[in-house]
Amino acid sequence: MVTLGLSDDALRRLVQAVSDSFDRAAGDAAILPGRGAVDRFYLAHGEFRLRNTCNTWTARVLASAGADIDPAGVVTADTLMRRTRASRYALPAAGAARPP
């Protein structure tokens, strides 16, 4: 786990980026199509591909919030976590004070 010290504005941008990724074709609510009893996949913009994984999506959302994480080439969780830990916003321990 990595804790990022994002400003309130950056956090708002992150939440907006996540919200914008959902397909809301019919209104305000994100669409959760009925699949299996355990599946919980919301319809979203974009497609899952080898070069566009959940890790790529996460890196893009973090970058849109202003984190210094380059989403290019992020496919695996290892790459995402390495880049997130190297971010200047990465805090040394959960609950630590935000950087100025």
C-alpha positions in Angstrom: 0.0 0.0 0.0 1.2 3.5 -0.8 -0.3 6.6 0.8 -0.2 9.7 -1.4 -0.3 13.2 0.1 -2.6 14.9 -2.4 -4.1 18.4 -1.9 -7.8 18.8 -1.5 -8.0 20.1 -5.1 -6.0 17.1 -6.4 -8.3 14.7 -4.5 -11.3 16.4 -6.1 -9.7 15.9 -9.5 -9.0 12.3 -8.7 -12.7 11.7 -7.7 -13.9 13.5 -10.8 -11.7 11.4 -13.0 -13.0 8.2 -11.4 -16.6 9.4 -11.8 -16.0 10.5 -15.4 -14.8 7.0 -16.3 -18.3 5.4 -15.7 -20.8 5.1 -18.5 -23.8 7.0 -17.3 -25.8 6.7 -20.6 -29.2 7.1 -19.0 -28.6 9.4 -16.1 -26.6 10.2 -13.0 -26.1 6.6 -11.7 -23.3 4.4 -12.9 -24.7 1.4 -14.7 -24.1 -2.0 -13.0 -25.3 -4.6 -15.5 -26.7 -7.8 -14.1 -24.2 -10.6 -14.6 -23.3 -13.3 -12.1 -24.0 -13.3 -8.4 -20.4 -12.2 -7.6 -19.6 -9.9 -10.6 -19.5 -6.2 -9.8 -18.3 -4.6 -13.0 -19.7 -1.2 -13.9 -20.0 -0.1 -17.5 -17.2 2.4 -18.3 -15.6 4.3 -21.1 -12.8 2.6 -22.8 -11.9 -1.1 -23.2 -9.8 -3.6 -21.3 -6.8 -4.7 -23.4 -3.3 -5.9 -22.7 -2.0 -2.3 -22.9 -5.0 -0.8 -21.1 -5.4 -2.7 -17.9 -6.8 -1.7 -14.5 -3.3 -0.6 -13.6 -3.1 1.6 -16.6 -6.4 3.2 -15.7 -5.2 3.7 -12.1 -2.0 5.4 -13.3 -4.1 7.7 -15.6 -6.5 8.7 -12.8 -3.6 9.4 -10.4 -1.9 11.5 -13.2 -5.1 13.4 -13.8 -5.1 14.4 -10.1 -1.6 15.9 -10.5 0.5 13.0 -9.2 3.8 12.7 -11.0 3.0 9.2 -12.3 3.5 8.5 -16.0 0.8 6.1 -17.1 2.7 5.2 -20.4 3.7 1.6 -20.2 2.0 0.8 -17.0 0.5 -2.7 -17.4 1.3 -4.6 -14.3 0.7 -3.9 -10.6 4.5 -4.0 -10.0 5.1 -1.2 -12.5 2.2 0.9 -11.1 3.4 0.4 -7.5 7.0 1.2 -8.4 6.0 4.5 -10.0 3.6 5.3 -7.2 6.3 4.7 -4.5 8.7 7.0 -6.5 6.2 9.8 -6.7 7.1 12.9 -4.8 3.6 12.7 -3.2 4.3 9.2 -1.7 4.3 9.5 2.1 6.7 7.5 4.2 4.0 5.9 6.3 0.2 5.8 6.3 -1.3 8.7 8.3 1.9 10.8 8.0 1.5 14.5 7.5 1.0 15.8 4.0 4.0 17.5 2.3 3.7 21.3 1.9 
